[in-house]
Amino acid sequence: MLIIPAIDLQDGRVVRLWQGRFHLETTYSESPADIMSLWQREGAQLVHVIDLDGARVGVPRNMAALKEILDVAQVPVQFGGGLRELKTVEAVLEAGVSRAVIGTQAFEEPLMNRLIEKFRERIAVALDVRDGRIQTHGWQSQSEDWTPKTFCRILGESGVKTVIVTDTSRDGTLDGPNFDLLNQVLEAETMEVIISGGIANLSDLEKLAQIANEYFVGAIVGRALYEHKFKLSEAIQQFQGGAL
């Protein structure tokens, strides 16, 4: 299970939101590059970067901050937020991002098919869920068409290799991950699953590590690291296994 530190960007700063609410952010650093360097020193093998402004408006807004991160990156970076057109995905991958995280447009079949055909393993889909419903458009609207399990099965059958599952009601809360949601998604048995949202301590990671199998491959950690609930290096030493 990979332990994946998060860098969330808003107005060029490193922040964390509470329950995905854009007006409830806490700033942790003015230097995204410094945070990237910190996570690398702590042993990160993959870093998760999200452009929160981009997720809200539909176009990346923190490309300068992303460039700062990529300039110091020595490990793979996955990036999402505002990636809703083929040309935008191409641009961030060409800039040095290892994997593009696609959200809303996963519901737009022609575009998703083109992305999978062209980039395959370099595409991950963000599955944001609140109260059992899939959220779209940067967590600002909901879809009632599919359950998370059904959606993951459809994605897997279409060729998606990785899904990042977030219970947005727990994101940034330190209330613990949604194990029921994780188990639902794993039942699809179609692709690699990374969980995000709510991880608060090493005990949460220990419980997740006990679930880890061929489909569940990683956990994204944000606020718990920024508020020093535990060190990334400690979590990696105890629970990380496998390779990217």
Sequence and secondary structure as in RCSB ss.txt:
>XXXX:A:sequence
MLIIPAIDLQDGRVVRLWQGRFHLETTYSESPADIMSLWQREGAQLVHVIDLDGARVGVPRNMAALKEILDVAQV
PVQFGGGLRELKTVEAVLEAGVSRAVIGTQAFEEPLMNRLIEKFRERIAVALDVRDGRIQTHGWQSQSEDWTPKT
FCRILGESGVKTVIVTDTSRDGTLDGPNFDLLNQVLEAETMEVIISGGIANLSDLEKLAQIANEYFVGAIVGRAL
YEHKFKLSEAIQQFQGGAL
>XXXX:A:secstr
 EEEEEEEEETTEEEEEETTEEEEEEEEES HHHHHHHHHHTT S EEEEEHHHHHHSS   HHHHHHHHHH  S
 EEEESS  SHHHHHHHHHHT SEEEE GGGGSHHHHHHHHHHHGGGEEEEEEEETTEEEETTTTEEE S  HHH
HHHHHHHHT  EEEEEETTTTTT S   HHHHHHHHTT SSEEEEES   SHHHHHHHHHH  SSEEEEEE HHH
HTTSS HHHHHHHH  S  
